[in-house]
């Protein structure tokens, strides 16, 4: 300690030793001192010298500092000093005074060299990651700053070390959850450096819930009104999402797009925006563009666009677009963002077409934007943004193209002139004195015709009034007139791009263009001249236009047939010279820049020459036109025939597509009808279920009332029981007698049915005995089936008899209940019970009669089948062995039938016993009951008396 104080004191007294000597002594002290306090003071001294003597401290002390990190981990203070010293060594963020003394390049090289020394041993970076897990502020914060500086100096190498380190990225993600804002904010900066240009780390960070945490920080800080922390979070989000399809899909699937909507909520008063708010909102708009960039996969872009519409984000952006007081750079970026949100998405394009500016009278947002595009007083970048927005609105949007072109047609132009249409603005820009307006309007109109042959033909109807007293001129003719007047290069390039787009794949437009006899001489004259470099681009576009007139020529004009145009080129220009001039387009520097991306991005207005979509057209037509120039007339004829054949095929395909479309519509209608019927069926089933439940409830209520009524009848006084019984005795007795008669009749019917079945079985047995040994196997199979049917019918008959027996037992139980009620129930109650029994008896009688009829019909059917079986058996020629086997089976079935018959006889005997028991009960009640023999003898005596009376008469 005394040594260190002496060293530092000597420095402050003005007679210090040299810096290198002091640093050497301190390094020796760190390496050799056994006391922790001495080592700590030495490291603190090195920290204070590390900024001024960066080089010396770096070369002499780095190894000792790393050793301190490894051996003194238990003391957070010395670890903090060591980390701060290492940060000062490898960091290039020097103070202004030091930057003036040392050139920046030398500083950068020094930091990079020290970083290489530190990370040469991967264990050093792994050790540093362990310090980030410490909660102690004086350890964690210097560790975050040191790792951030290492990533700035040697990003890819440090990224790879962290990537292979176990839980390396997860440890860093914990920094976002730190309650101390300094560490959290520096953790965001660390993750910015960590995720640069490394897709693997970006994915890991995203799946470590980075989106949720970062969006929470942005919300807590106040969204766009927040400070620089919001800016850092947005930059980190851009790193995670840009050119990373996996993270973009995860961001969309996690419903994080919906959380971006509050970022763009601006008030009515938009004056006085702070610089930080402008920066934050600019980054937020760029983040939206990252998700819908045209360079992303089409499916992912389309999905994000639809999500932005459904969550209201597009509507919020359009509100900013039409708001007043918004800074110019924010307005420009908003236009670019809206452009890419609606590009190629039909529902978003339709919504954008319906947006109106808050003006009186209301004007369409498209019209307001076009007014800015053709206004030469507007900033250049704003005009480029509006053109891009208009292009995106028309991209793959035939409906929007038709709406724009329709504003140019004579039938839709507003005769009063009260409102300005998009078509009028485009025509005004096309023929204004500002060359940039000419170019923008020509490109915008070309996009309205892109890949739409119908609109190309309709645009031929547009007539322009050039001056008072002169007849109107077609739009096509006016474009060629301006070309021939020798206007600025930018204007002519724009008009030639419009004409090439208009005439390509439209033979009718080509015919109209060739109909003007001055057009072809003008084009050949432009191509044949030897002009300067500025005019070479115009020459190339003229060659392209002339080639389009040849390739898409339908030979309807005799003087401008394909062959004659080729001869004209060969005589006045030369085929090789023509092809060379045509190649000027694709070799131009501005052509290559425009072909890179759809958005027009030019450093100045003079560089605004080519459109992205037009570069695609040139690439498509250049080779085709070259081949067409060298083709002979015979090859042209063959090509025409092929074209006609292809057109016929296309027409057939179109017809079938139309048929399929109609069938699809019919199928959809039928599906809708089926769905409607299904829903109606479900409703009816629900209603039936409800009604069934109501019926069941009514039945339950009825049974409950019936039980309650029986209980009430049992509580009547007993003094009038004999009187009530005597009052109903004759009626009750007659009912019981009728019941006994019915049971007897049923018994006889069942016995008759049994006798018929017995006869059928006997007939079967006799038929079986009569058959010889010559029956065929197929007929035996028929006999077996018939026997099985007889067996099933016997089984059904047995079941019916059992059900009838159960009905009889039910009647007997109800009769027993009536007998009990005779002694307890009142006259009205007993009368109601008797009526109920009578009703049940009548129902049972009708059911039995129906069953008897069915049995008779079954017996008749059996007899018919028996006759058929006899015929089959007579004609059978089967072998004796098979017949014997069949005979044994039939005998077994007959035995089973006999067994069933015996069971039925036992059942009838039981019924006789029950009838006898009922008669005994009636006798016990004091009623005379006659036996069957007495009844028969009584009936005979009555008949004899009647005969005697007749003889006397």
Long-range contacts (C-beta under 8 A, 24 or more apart in sequence): 1-37, 1-38, 1-41, 3-29, 4-29, 4-38, 4-41, 4-42, 4-45, 7-45, 8-45, 19-49, 19-52, 19-53, 19-56, 20-53, 20-56, 20-60, 22-49, 23-49, 23-53, 23-56, 23-57, 23-60, 23-61, 24-60, 26-61, 27-60, 27-61, 27-64, 30-61, 30-64, 30-65, 30-68, 31-64, 31-67, 36-72, 36-75, 36-78, 39-68, 39-72, 39-78, 40-75, 40-77, 40-78, 40-81, 43-68, 43-78, 43-81, 43-82, 43-85, 44-81, 46-81, 46-85, 47-81, 47-84, 47-85, 47-88, 50-84, 50-85, 50-88, 50-89, 51-88, 51-94, 51-95, 51-98, 54-88, 54-89, 54-110, 55-110, 57-85, 57-88, 57-89, 58-89, 58-90, 58-110, 58-114, 58-117, 61-85, 62-86, 62-89, 62-114, 62-117, 62-118, 66-118, 66-121, 66-124, 69-124, 69-127, 69-128, 69-131, 70-127, 76-134, 76-136, 76-138, 76-139, 77-138, 79-131, 79-138, 79-139, 80-136, 80-138, 80-139, 80-142, 83-131, 83-139, 83-142, 83-143, 83-145, 83-146, 84-142, 86-118, 86-146, 87-142, 87-145, 87-146, 87-149, 89-114, 90-114, 90-115, 90-118, 90-146, 90-149, 90-150, 90-153, 91-145, 91-149, 92-149, 92-152, 92-153, 93-149, 111-149, 111-153, 112-153, 112-154, 114-153, 115-149, 115-150, 115-153, 115-154, 116-154, 118-150, 119-150, 119-154, 119-157, 119-158, 119-161, 122-161, 125-150, 125-158, 125-161, 125-162, 125-165, 126-161, 126-165, 126-168, 129-162, 129-165, 129-168, 129-171, 129-172, 132-171, 132-172, 132-174, 132-175, 133-171, 133-174, 137-180, 137-183, 140-178, 140-183, 141-182, 141-183, 141-186, 144-175, 144-183, 144-186, 144-187, 144-190, 145-186, 147-190, 148-186, 148-189, 148-190, 148-193, 151-190, 151-193, 151-194, 151-196, 152-193, 155-193, 155-196, 155-197, 156-197, 156-198, 159-194, 159-198, 159-201, 162-194, 162-201, 163-198, 163-200, 163-201, 163-204, 169-194, 169-201, 169-204, 169-205, 169-208, 170-208, 173-205, 173-208, 173-209, 173-210, 173-213, 176-210, 176-213, 176-214, 176-217, 177-213, 181-229, 184-217, 185-229, 185-232, 188-214, 188-217, 188-229, 188-232, 188-233, 188-236, 189-232, 191-236, 192-232, 192-235, 192-236, 192-239, 195-236, 195-239, 195-240, 196-239, 199-243, 199-244, 199-246, 202-239, 202-240, 202-244, 202-247, 203-244, 203-246, 203-247, 205-240, 206-240, 206-244, 206-246, 206-247, 206-250, 206-251, 207-250, 210-236, 210-240, 211-237, 211-240, 211-250, 211-251, 211-254, 211-256, 212-254, 212-256, 215-256, 215-259, 218-263, 219-259, 219-262, 223-262, 223-263, 223-265, 223-280, 224-263, 224-264, 224-277, 224-280, 224-281, 224-284, 225-277, 225-280, 226-276, 226-280, 227-276, 228-276, 230-280, 231-276, 231-279, 231-280, 231-283, 234-280, 234-283, 234-284, 234-287, 235-283, 237-287, 238-283, 238-286, 238-287, 238-290, 241-287, 241-290, 241-291, 242-290, 243-295, 245-296, 245-297, 245-300, 248-290, 248-291, 248-296, 248-300, 248-304, 249-300, 251-291, 252-291, 252-300, 252-303, 252-304, 252-307, 257-291, 257-304, 257-307, 257-308, 257-311, 257-313, 258-307, 258-311, 258-313, 260-284, 260-287, 260-288, 260-313, 261-311, 261-312, 261-313, 261-316, 264-313, 264-316, 264-317, 264-319, 264-320, 265-316, 266-319, 266-320, 266-323, 266-326, 269-325, 270-323, 270-324, 270-325, 270-326, 271-325, 273-327, 273-330, 278-327, 278-329, 278-330, 281-330, 282-329, 282-330, 282-333, 285-330, 285-333, 285-334, 285-336, 285-337, 286-333, 288-313, 288-317, 288-337, 288-341, 289-336, 289-337, 289-340, 292-340, 292-341, 292-343, 293-340, 294-340, 294-343, 294-597, 294-598, 295-597, 298-344, 301-344, 302-344, 302-345, 305-341, 305-342, 305-343, 305-344, 305-345, 305-348, 306-345, 306-347, 306-348, 308-341, 308-348, 309-341, 309-345, 309-347, 309-348, 309-351, 313-341, 314-338, 314-341, 314-342, 314-348, 314-351, 314-352, 315-351, 317-341, 318-351, 318-352, 318-355, 318-365, 321-355, 321-365, 322-355, 322-356, 322-357, 322-358, 322-365, 322-368, 328-379, 328-382, 331-382, 332-379, 332-381, 332-382, 332-385, 333-385, 335-369, 335-382, 335-385, 335-386, 335-388, 335-389, 336-385, 336-388, 336-389, 336-599, 338-389, 339-385, 339-388, 339-389, 339-391, 339-392, 339-393, 339-599, 340-392, 342-392, 342-393, 343-392, 343-395, 343-598, 344-392, 344-395, 344-396, 344-397, 346-396, 346-397, 346-399, 349-393, 349-397, 349-399, 349-400, 350-399, 352-393, 353-393, 353-400, 353-403, 361-419, 363-419, 363-420, 364-422, 366-390, 366-393, 366-422, 367-420, 367-421, 367-422, 367-425, 370-422, 370-425, 370-426, 370-429, 370-444, 371-420, 371-425, 373-429, 373-437, 373-440, 373-441, 373-444, 374-425, 374-426, 374-428, 374-429, 374-432, 374-434, 374-437, 374-440, 374-441, 375-437, 376-432, 376-434, 376-436, 376-437, 380-436, 380-604, 380-605, 383-436, 383-440, 384-600, 384-601, 384-602, 384-608, 387-440, 387-443, 387-444, 387-600, 388-598, 388-599, 388-600, 390-444, 390-447, 391-443, 391-444, 391-447, 391-598, 391-611, 391-613, 392-598, 394-447, 394-448, 394-450, 395-447, 395-598, 398-452, 401-447, 401-448, 401-449, 401-450, 401-452, 401-455, 402-452, 402-455, 404-448, 405-448, 405-449, 405-455, 405-458, 405-459, 408-459, 408-462, 408-475, 409-458, 409-461, 409-462, 410-461, 410-462, 410-463, 427-464, 427-475, 430-479, 430-495, 431-478, 431-482, 435-487, 435-488, 435-490, 435-491, 436-490, 436-605, 436-608, 438-487, 438-488, 438-490, 438-491, 438-494, 438-495, 439-490, 439-491, 439-493, 439-494, 439-608, 439-609, 440-494, 441-494, 442-494, 442-495, 442-497, 442-498, 443-494, 443-497, 443-498, 443-611, 443-614, 445-498, 446-497, 446-498, 446-501, 446-502, 446-611, 446-613, 446-614, 447-611, 447-613, 449-501, 449-502, 450-501, 450-613, 453-505, 453-506, 456-502, 456-505, 456-506, 456-508, 456-509, 457-506, 457-508, 457-509, 459-502, 460-508, 460-509, 460-512, 474-512, 476-502, 476-509, 476-512, 476-513, 477-516, 480-513, 480-516, 480-518, 480-519, 480-522, 483-522, 484-518, 484-522, 489-534, 489-535, 489-537, 489-538, 490-605, 490-606, 490-608, 490-609, 492-538, 492-541, 493-537, 493-538, 493-541, 493-609, 493-610, 496-538, 496-541, 496-542, 496-544, 496-545, 497-541, 497-610, 497-611, 497-614, 499-545, 500-541, 500-544, 500-545, 500-548, 500-614, 500-617, 500-621, 501-614, 501-617, 503-545, 503-548, 503-549, 503-552, 504-548, 504-552, 504-617, 504-621, 505-552, 506-552, 507-552, 507-553, 507-554, 507-556, 510-548, 510-549, 510-552, 510-553, 510-554, 511-553, 511-554, 511-556, 511-557, 513-549, 514-549, 514-553, 514-557, 514-560, 515-557, 517-559, 520-546, 520-549, 520-560, 520-565, 520-568, 524-568, 524-569, 524-572, 524-573, 527-573, 527-577, 527-578, 527-581, 528-572, 528-573, 528-577, 536-581, 536-584, 537-584, 537-585, 537-588, 537-609, 539-581, 539-584, 540-581, 540-582, 540-583, 540-584, 540-585, 540-588, 541-585, 542-581, 543-578, 543-581, 543-582, 543-584, 544-582, 544-585, 544-618, 544-621, 544-622, 544-625, 546-578, 547-582, 547-621, 547-625, 547-628, 547-629, 548-621, 548-625, 550-625, 550-628, 550-629, 551-621, 551-624, 551-625, 551-628, 562-628, 562-636, 563-633, 563-636, 566-629, 569-629, 575-629, 575-630, 578-629, 579-626, 579-629, 582-622, 582-625, 582-626, 583-622, 585-618, 585-622, 586-618, 586-619, 586-622, 591-615, 591-618, 595-619, 709-829, 713-821, 713-824, 713-825, 713-826, 713-829, 714-824, 714-825, 716-824, 716-825, 716-826, 718-824, 720-826, 721-823, 721-824, 724-825, 724-826, 724-827, 724-830, 725-822, 725-823, 727-827, 728-822, 728-827, 728-830, 728-831, 728-834, 729-927, 731-834, 732-818, 732-822, 732-834, 733-922, 733-927, 735-834, 735-837, 735-838, 736-815, 736-918, 736-922, 738-841, 739-811, 739-815, 739-841, 740-915, 740-918, 740-919, 742-841, 742-845, 743-808, 743-911, 743-915, 744-915, 746-804, 746-808, 746-848, 747-908, 747-911, 747-912, 749-852, 750-801, 750-804, 750-904, 750-908, 751-908, 753-797, 753-855, 753-859, 754-901, 754-904, 754-905, 756-859, 757-794, 757-797, 757-897, 757-901, 758-901, 760-790, 760-859, 760-862, 760-863, 760-866, 761-894, 761-897, 761-898, 763-866, 764-790, 764-866, 764-890, 764-894, 765-890, 765-894, 767-869, 767-870, 767-873, 768-873, 768-887, 768-890, 770-873, 771-873, 771-874, 771-876, 771-883, 772-876, 773-878, 773-879, 773-880, 773-883, 774-876, 774-877, 774-878, 775-873, 775-876, 775-877, 775-878, 775-882, 775-883, 776-876, 776-877, 776-878, 777-878, 777-882, 779-872, 779-873, 779-875, 779-876, 779-878, 780-876, 780-878, 780-882, 780-883, 780-886, 782-869, 782-872, 783-869, 783-872, 783-873, 783-886, 784-886, 784-889, 786-865, 786-869, 787-889, 787-890, 787-893, 789-865, 790-862, 791-893, 791-896, 791-897, 793-858, 793-862, 794-897, 794-900, 797-855, 798-900, 798-903, 798-904, 800-851, 800-855, 801-904, 801-907, 802-907, 804-848, 804-851, 805-907, 805-911, 807-844, 808-911, 808-914, 811-837, 811-840, 811-841, 811-844, 812-914, 812-918, 814-840, 815-918, 819-921, 819-925
